[in-house]
Amino acid sequence: MNIALVYILVSVTAGAAGQILLKKGMSSMGPLTFSLNRLVPLIWQIATNPYVVFGLMIYVGGTLFWLMALSRVDLSFAYPFASLSYLVLLFASWRLFNEDLSTLRVLGTMVILVGVFLISRS
């Protein structure tokens, strides 16, 4: 397997894992509202949430792999692979956060996966 593809897949996996942790952290805080008079406490609340911090660390790690991949392959080849995270996040959202999986969401994700497969063949 091409090393660039490995970098891309690590990046996609880390990005999805980071997003899952970010969602967990933000959900644990309840609905937040942006307001200028509460900006500093809001940033502090987000910045001290361990799920958010760890999620951002994983996401940044994935970005490093993404950059290594981009140094090896065309962006037009690499970028569609980023959409593989949609599949991971669709399943994780359903299993971990009890989100609804509508037929249209599943079908839309499958269409994206077919597109990624076609691009990977080029």
LINURGI-V385627 format. One record per pair of residues at least 6 apart in sequence whose ideal C-beta (glycine too) atoms are under 7 Angstrom apart, sorted by the first residue. I is the first residue (numbers start at 1). J is the second residue. D is the distance in Angstrom with one decimal. If there is no record, write none. Layout:
# LINURGI-V385627
i:I j:J d:D
i:I j:J d:D
This chain:
# LINURGI-V385627
i:4 j:69 d:4.9
i:4 j:72 d:3.9
i:4 j:73 d:4.5
i:7 j:65 d:4.6
i:7 j:68 d:4.8
i:7 j:69 d:3.8
i:8 j:69 d:4.6
i:8 j:78 d:5.7
i:8 j:81 d:4.7
i:10 j:62 d:6.9
i:10 j:65 d:4.4
i:11 j:62 d:4.5
i:11 j:65 d:4.1
i:11 j:66 d:4.0
i:11 j:69 d:6.3
i:12 j:81 d:6.2
i:12 j:82 d:6.2
i:12 j:84 d:4.9
i:12 j:85 d:5.1
i:14 j:58 d:5.2
i:14 j:59 d:6.7
i:14 j:61 d:5.3
i:14 j:62 d:2.9
i:14 j:65 d:6.7
i:15 j:59 d:6.0
i:15 j:62 d:4.4
i:15 j:85 d:5.4
i:16 j:85 d:4.3
i:16 j:88 d:4.0
i:16 j:89 d:5.5
i:17 j:58 d:5.2
i:18 j:55 d:4.6
i:18 j:56 d:6.7
i:18 j:58 d:4.1
i:18 j:59 d:3.2
i:18 j:62 d:6.3
i:19 j:89 d:6.1
i:20 j:92 d:5.2
i:20 j:96 d:6.6
i:21 j:51 d:5.0
i:21 j:54 d:5.5
i:21 j:55 d:3.1
i:21 j:58 d:6.5
i:22 j:52 d:5.9
i:22 j:55 d:4.1
i:23 j:97 d:6.6
i:24 j:51 d:4.6
i:25 j:49 d:4.4
i:25 j:51 d:3.0
i:25 j:52 d:3.8
i:25 j:55 d:6.1
i:26 j:52 d:6.8
i:28 j:49 d:6.9
i:28 j:51 d:6.6
i:29 j:45 d:6.3
i:29 j:49 d:6.5
i:32 j:42 d:6.4
i:46 j:52 d:5.6
i:69 j:78 d:5.5
i:70 j:78 d:6.1
i:77 j:119 d:6.6
i:77 j:122 d:7.0
i:80 j:115 d:6.3
i:80 j:116 d:5.1
i:80 j:119 d:4.6
i:81 j:116 d:6.1
i:83 j:112 d:5.0
i:83 j:116 d:6.0
i:84 j:116 d:6.1
i:86 j:109 d:5.3
i:86 j:112 d:5.7
i:87 j:109 d:5.6
i:87 j:113 d:6.2
i:90 j:101 d:6.9
i:90 j:105 d:6.5
i:90 j:109 d:5.2
i:93 j:99 d:4.2
i:94 j:101 d:4.8
